[in-house]
Each structure stands twice: as C-alpha cells, then as structure tokens.
C-alpha cells in the first residue's frame, strides 16, 4: 500500500495570496495564533482555498482541521472549504463530550453529503483541564476515554444500524435513535476515525472504535514495537510531523535552528503550547530532553521543548526525507500528517521534490516483491 | 411541480424520502428566486428526518450573497460553548447571514432518540440557561463562568467572534405557544415566533411583546391567485386524502409541544374547507 500523506490546514490568515512568509514569520504566526489579536480565529476562505489547491496539486490526500478555543469550528470549515475543492479530504478534529452523539452524527453526515464524503474524524478525548472546563466539561482525563468510547460506539451504531439505535451507557443514553441523513461516501460505509494520543487508553479506544492511531513522531527504532502491536489490532498508524526540505542538509539545519527561541523572541508563548495534561505531551517532552535532540540523522526534536511535541521536525534534502518516510513505512507506519514553515512553500516543495522519490521507491519495491 | 400529497410532511419522514439528503441544486435555485423576490431569510427546520441546519446554512450561504438563514436548533444537544463556536464560525463564513430559531424540544420520542430525557417544562429552564451562556460569550468581554442547574462552565473563552455587518450576536427567534416559550422569548430572544391567528386575537399579546422590546413573527402559508375563487380552489386541492390526514394527526398528537396542541384544537372544529393549511405544515415548533 502506498504511503498516505496529509497536511495541517494552515491557521486562518496564515496563507495570504500574493505574499510570501519566511519560515520565522510562519513560526511566529503559529505561536501567536492563540492571542486575541491574531487573525487565526476568523475563517479566511481565500488563503485556505489557495493552500488547498496547492495541497491537491502536491498529491496531499487530506488536511487536518484542528479544534481549539482559538480557532473556527472544524465542521463548518470543512463544509465551506470542501465546496471550494474537488479531491482534498478533511480530517475534522473534534473533542468528545461537547455534543450528544446523535447530533454529532447528523452534522457529520450532512457535511459529508455536501462534500461527497470527503471527511474523516480525528477524535480527541480532551485537552487541558482548563480548556475542557471552558467548554463545560469537568470529567477527569481517564474518564474522558471511557466517555469517548461510548460516544464513538453510539456513532458507529448510527453508521452501521439497519434500524433504530438504542444505547444505555454510563455517559450516554439513546432510545430509539433514528437519523435519516446517512453517511455517504464513494467507498466507505463509516468514516475513517483517527484517535490521537500516546496513552494505553488511546490505543484501546482506537482499537475498539477507530481506524487509525495518530501520534507524534519518534525514531523508527523506538516506535517499531508499539507500531507492530497497533497494526496487529487491525489499525493503521499515522505520524504527526513537521518537514523542512532544502537542497542541502546544512541549509535545512540552518533554517530549523533559526526557529529556536534563543534566536528570536518567541519564548513568551511557551506556556500556552506546552501546558497540557495529556500523556502525549508528557512523553514527547521527555523525548525532547534527550541527548542533542537528534533522534535519527534527519529527525530533530530541537524545537519541541519550546513549542510542544507537534514541532518534531524531519529535515534534510528531498532524498533524506524520502528515505526517512520509507524507514517509517518499513516498521508499519502508513500515514503522515505533515506541516511546515511556511505551510504553502513546504507543501509545494514536498509535492515537487519529495513525493516523487517516495513513489518511485515504492514502485520499485513493489516490483521487487512481485519478482 | 409537485402535488400536495407529494410534499406532505408524512412523506418527508419516510426513510426513503429525498428530504433526508442535502439538495444543493434545488436549494440554490430556490434561494436565488427568494433573493430576487425580496425575501430576507429562509428558515431551516431541525428534525431527525432532515440534514443538519448549520451545515446547510454554511453550504447554501456560501453559494448565495444576500439571503439569510434562520437555523433551527434544539438546546440540550450541545454544550453552549461548542454551539457558540459553531455559529460564530458560520457567521464568519457567510458574512453574518445567520439567525437562530431556538426550540426547546419536540416530541419525547424524538428527544430521547437524541439522548435527551428531560420533560417539557425542564427543557425550557435548560434553554434559558443555555441562551444565557451564549449571550455571555457574545458580549465578548471577560471569560465566561456559569454555574446553573443544567450547565456549568469555568473560564470559558472563544476567540472566533460572531461576525456580521451590524450585529455582535445573532437574532434569536424563540418558537412556541406555551407560557414557558413566551417567557424564554422575552428573557433571551429577539423575536417570538408563533402560528398565525386573527389580528383581533393576536393584538394584546403582540402589544405585550412589543412593549418589552421583542418582535413577534408569524408562521403561515400563502396562496395567491388572480382571483379569490382561484385561490380557494387551489387551497382545496391541497386537502390530503384520509389516510395521510390520519397519519399527520398521529405525528402532531405525539408531540408534547403546546403549539401543536393549540393548533390541533383550533383546527378540529373548523370545517375542512376553511381549515388553515398552516396546521398541517411543519410548524416552527416541530422544527
């Protein structure tokens, strides 16, 4: 199976048609997107559409639309942007516990119908306790997974049901649930469901109700056994990672290190991005404290202690990156959600320089297997 | 063109009805005609038989320029913060052309299918708290903290604002004939929606709402023809056959909505040829 590549949808206002961002400006924009004066909370169709077209052109399958109190709602964004695109899919992030499952399925199915089924779900059990309470959710971390499992169980019942849906759980109760708007997609009966997280709870939830476990990158060596275990459960594994591709490795390193906070005044944003009670954040922060931050020759954790685990960076030449992706493929990773500084330039480079190398290698590998 | 029987509410609740699927071509065509006709908004009704109203407003709103959308939503299905984030995002995508038709609930059976087990009166108390929290977000000042019977929230803050050329919060239509619905319209709404009656009967209530700064909107059907006789003939042609009528009544009487109870008792003693067709159309309260 060919590797599947997705990309983060840039924050609103991050891509401006006719303007070019430097990597540093892009990094700063993202870090400052949680500030009240950032344009990021306001939907911005022109820049998004411009990016979406570039991503489609580059061979990107989907964009991940993230969920937080700092950003517009992912369903509405997917619905609007899905109409302005033809092929691109949307992985809409959503936190369970903020909506009853029946309503959620009704919204999801309706959105899917408007955009020819080009929507998947990234279910997140929760975020920081403070942010959850700001949404009216007071459950502790571990209970959130139990609730998420019930939530998805009800959703999957609706998606698979032949008749009414009944459910009597600890967190949700539904009696004779009926929705007439079905989930329609050219090739699926239920949406793909990505579960984020590094905890055992996340793995269990993915295995019970999801299709893919989404996690932050680490070295193939460290990931191998966990990935094998998850694949055994019938799940795919998707890595969230930033890419920085330049004609030479030295140039890539130079750009990457230019984003370090001691080089620029980005330090003050640290608390907002790093404070989080999830296992993923704790683990990734611990990884980042190791050695000199080089997890492999091209995998660099230098930015994660400052900005959080999703700033784990794969950097180097097109060849370096292609090889790194294939090493991940060799241990069973099937998908990636990428990001870059700036998103637009990096997705174009990826489509022109990196992806063709990956596809060529995959084809010759398939030929070897066939022989 | 479809006949009355083909557009009957009963038929739209059948699982094979096309009403369950979004129909962009038909909707955009209608929206363009409505815009050209000088119609300000379309009401999008909410039920388990239909697509989601926010998603429809988003999709059709992106394909139109002037028309507004009054999206019906039932409180109790979503945390208020989540709800505000969605409608604020929607407003940003369609230039603020969205209003809300808040409905406390529908039939007990349908509510339970949505996972809501509250009784009629409590649903209004919950809707009052719900809209109170929404308004706190729309005032957009300090963080929102609320500790009520149905909702708690601590340090709530959403950065995506409600965006419209001339408003910082959506218009809120509250539908329903019950005492609680009227109270809710007065405490949290901008317009009370009800079924039509004679101006004479409506006058005192309308005056009462007007004094308190709340508008009154009427839900009704129209049939306009060159002559009154032709209009009456057209109206009569819409009378359902006996079987459909029985089923319509069954749907309406299973609801614990005061609007529908009122409407049924108002319509019952009237000879069929004079009955207001609004009775048998999807009423705002059923949405």
Interface residues (C-beta under 8 A of the other chain):
Chain A: X34 X36 X38 X40 X41 X42 X43 X45 X69 X70 X71 X72 X73 X75 X76 X77 X79 X80 X83 X84 X97 X98 X99 X100 X101 X102 X103 X106 X107 X109 X110 X111 X113 X114 X130 X133 X134 X135 X136 X137 X138 X154 X164 X165 X172 X173 X174 X175 X176 X177 X178 X179 X180 X181 X182 X184
Chain B: X13 X15 X17 X19 X20 X21 X22 X24 X48 X49 X50 X51 X52 X54 X55 X56 X58 X59 X62 X63 X76 X77 X78 X79 X80 X81 X82 X85 X86 X88 X89 X90 X92 X93 X109 X112 X113 X114 X115 X116 X117 X143 X144 X151 X152 X153 X154 X155 X156 X157 X158 X159 X160 X161 X163
